[in-house]
Amino acid sequence: MIAALVVMGKAWKQIHRTRGDLVTDGLYRHMRHPQYSALFLFTLGLLIQWSTIATLLMWPVLAVTYFRLARREEAELLTRFGERYHAYAAVTPRFLPRIRPHTTDRRAWQKQASET
């Protein structure tokens, strides 16, 4: 749970540091929504540590709500950044980092991003 809080803090710090630009490095190099992934892990840890009927019922609601929020944010980013975001999203998973990164896709995306 502590690791999830650290990841969440670092991810939000990264977002706020860029002041509205697209973040594609650091934690965002491995997944598009590290802050939400950390929130899922934190609340899952709470569920394991201290399960109650209310938390068991509310966790799926929370997960679905944040999943929908992530999709809505992605639609906004696609509108705002266009092809740049589309190329980034094509090679970067939404919530869970890949075990083995697709280096050829990543290199192609980085080349395209540097050209724009």
C-alpha positions, 0 to 999 in steps of 0.5 A: 500500500505504501508503494502504491502511494509513492507511485501515485504521488510521483505520477501526479507530480509528473503531470503537474510539473508539465503544466498541460503538456503530454507526459510520456516519460518516467512512469508514463513510459510504461503505462498511460495511467499509473496514478489510477493503477496505484489507486487500484493497488492501494484500495485492493491492499485495503480490501485484503488488510481490512475487508468489510461488506461495504468495501467488498461492494464498493471496490468494483464500483470504484474500479469501474468509475476510474476505468471510465474516467481514464477512457474519458481523459484519453478521448480528451487527450486524443482531441488535444494532442491528436496523432501524437497521443494516438501513437503513444497510446498504441504502444503504451498499455493503459493500466498494467505495464508490459513484462517485456516492452515492445522496443521496436514499437517504442523506437518508432513512436519516439522517432515519430514524436521527435519529428512532431 
